[in-house]
């Protein structure tokens, strides 16, 4: 049986993790069990914006690795999240215009890990993911990133659109990856830039796309009409590198 090293079981262990501000992906509790220390755990988890899911005791028994979960199981993040301000400060420390990747609805941990790896290699200053409808920094993401998760700030936000609006006030422009956009090598991505990548199935959501400044497309010459999200991200990231480093 695969062991998830980021799974925390038992009331005291989870309570202490929350008190010490350990970032968590999700908290599972048995339906109807909100008494005593579980009530404290739920309150603290809600205060820390942790996703809380009520499940049956049978489901919790199936998830349990210790077989002594005491009605609660938490999935901790493989790495603590950064704040959006941390990403901007990182860019400022490097003396570079901000270069950010925003991911809208990436649910495959292998894709997220690969994008974090590409972002770190390309010199991006941070990755932003939404709290809901997105995979978080779990163990698979950490492994797929090949260590990049230790160096690349990843911020998790409640509302992508509001975050983009705030970043626009900081001077960022947003390029949305979309098949109907301009060829990516015909667009100017040298300044403060946010590359927005959507899910493989649905692409970038309507509201997020509306808040982008322009759309960029990767031309397709074969019979397949789209690329894997992490591959598309890699190409666009390195177009930013090419324009910043090699074009006058």
N, C-alpha and C positions, 0 to 999 in steps of 0.2 A: 504493500500500500504506500502510495506517495505521501510523504509527510510535508505539510506546509509549516515551515519554520516561523511564519508570521501569524500563525493561529494561536490565540490566547484563550484559555479555558479556565472557568472558575471565577467566582465573584470577587474574591480578594485580589487576584492577579489582574483582572480587568479594571477594577477600581483604582488600583495603584498606577496602572498604565495610563489611565485617563487623568489622574491627578498630576502625573508627570508630563502631561501634554504630548503623549505619544500619538502621532497621527494615525488614524484608522480609516479603513475603507468601508467597513460595515460592522454592525452589531446585530447578532441574532439573539432573540429572546423567545422563550416558550410563550405561546399565546395565553393571555390572561394572568401572567406572572409579573405583577408590578408591585409586590410588597417588599418591605424590609430593604435589604441592601440592593436588590434589583431595581427598586424605585430610585435609589441614589445613582446607580449606574446609568439608568435611562436618562435621568435629569442631566447628569454630567455629559453624557454622550450628545444629547440635544444641544447643550450649551456649546459644545465643541464642533457642532455641525456634522456629526457622524450620522450616516444613513442607518436607520434602525428598522429592522424587519422582524415581524412576529412570525414564527413558524411553529409547527407541531412538535411535540416532544420526540416523536419518531424521527422527524427530519433532523433534529438536533443530535439525536443518538447516532444517526448515520454520519453526520459531519464530525462528530467528536473523535479525537485521536487518543485522548486520555481515558475516555469512558467515565469521566467524572466532571462533567461540564457544569453541574449545579444550575442548569437552566439558562446559561448564558455562554455564548461564544463570540469572540471578537476577531476580526481579521485586520491585523495592523498593517500599515504601509511598509513596504520594503525600505523606504527612505522617507525622511520628513519632507514635507512640501515647503516651498519658498513662498514669499509674498511677491505680488507683482512689482512692488517698489524695490524689492531685492534685485529683480532682473534689471530694472532701470539703473540702479546704483552700480551693478556689475558692468553695464555698458559704459557708464560714466568713469568708473575706475580704469577701464581699458582705453579711455579717450576715443571711443568709437560711437557713431550714431547707432541707436538701438536696432537690433536685429532679432526679431521674435517670431516664434512659430506658434500659431493658434490652431488647435485641433478641435474640430466640431463633430463629435459623435464617433470617435474611434473606439470601437469596442473590442478589437482583437489585441490582446497583450503583446503578441509578437510584432504587430505593426507599431504599437506605441514604443516598444523597446528599440526597434530598428530606427524609428524617427528620432528618438532621443540620441541614439548613437550618431546618426548622420548630422544632427544639429550640433552636437559637441565637436565633431570633426570639422564642420564647416565654420566654426567660430561663432555660432549664434549665442545670444546672451541668455536665452531662456525659452521654455516651452510652457504654454498655458492650456489647461484642459478644463472642461466643465465638470462640476460636481456630479451631475446626473447624466444618464445615458452615455456614459463613457467609462472605459476601463481606467482604474487607478494604478498606483505604483505597487503592484503586487510582485510576488516572487518571480513570475515568468517574465514580467517586464524588466526586472532587475537583471535577470540572466541574459535576456536577449540584447540588452543594451551593452553587454560586454564591458561593464564597469563605468560606462558613461553616466549612469545615474548618480554616481558619486561626484561628478563635476558639473553637470548641467542642471541649473535651477529649474524646477518644475512647480508651477503655481496652479492651484485648483480654485476655480471661482464659481460662484453661484449663477452668474448671468454673463455669458460671453459678450452680448451686445453692449451692456453697460460698461463692461471692462474695455471694450474697443472704443467706446465714446470717451472714456477717461484717458485712454492712451492717445487718442487723436488730439486732445488738449495738450499732450506732451510733444506733439509734432510728428506722430507716426502716421504713415500712409499704409493702407491695407490692400494687399493683392490676393484676390480669391482665386483658387484653382478651380477652373470650370471649363468644360469642353467647348463652350461657346465664346470663350474669351479670345483676346489677341494672342498670337504666338509669343511665348514667354521671352524669347530672345529679342523681341521688338518692343519691349517695355522697359521703362527706366526704374530700376530697383536699387539705385546706388545710395539713396538717402536713408532716413529712419524708416524702417520697413517691418511690416508684419505679414508673414506668409500664412494664409488661412487654408487649411486642408480639411476636407469633409470625409465622411465615411464612404467606404467603397460602394455600398448599396444605394445610398440616397444622396451622396455628395454633401455640399455645404447647404445648411438649412436656409430657408427663404429670408428670414429676418437678418441672419448673419450676413448673407450675401448682399442684401440691400444696404448694409452698413459698410461694405467694402468700397474702396475708392475706384478700383478697376479689377477686371478679371483677366486671368492669364491662362492660356491653354498650352498643352504639350502636343505638338502635331503628331498625328498617327498615320503611318504609311502602310500598316499591315491590315489584316482582316479583323483583328481584335480592337475594339474601340476605346479601351481604357486600360490604365496601369494600376497595379497594386498601390495602395495609398502611401506606403513607405517608399516605394520607388519614385513615385511622383514627387513626394516631398524632397527626396534626395536630389532630384534633377533641379527643382526650383531653388533649393538652398544653394546649390553650387553655381546657379546662374547669378545669384546675389554675390557670391564670392568672385566670380569672373568679372562682373561689372565693377565691383569695389576695388579689386586688386589689379586688374589687368586692362581696364579702360580708363583713359585719361578724362 
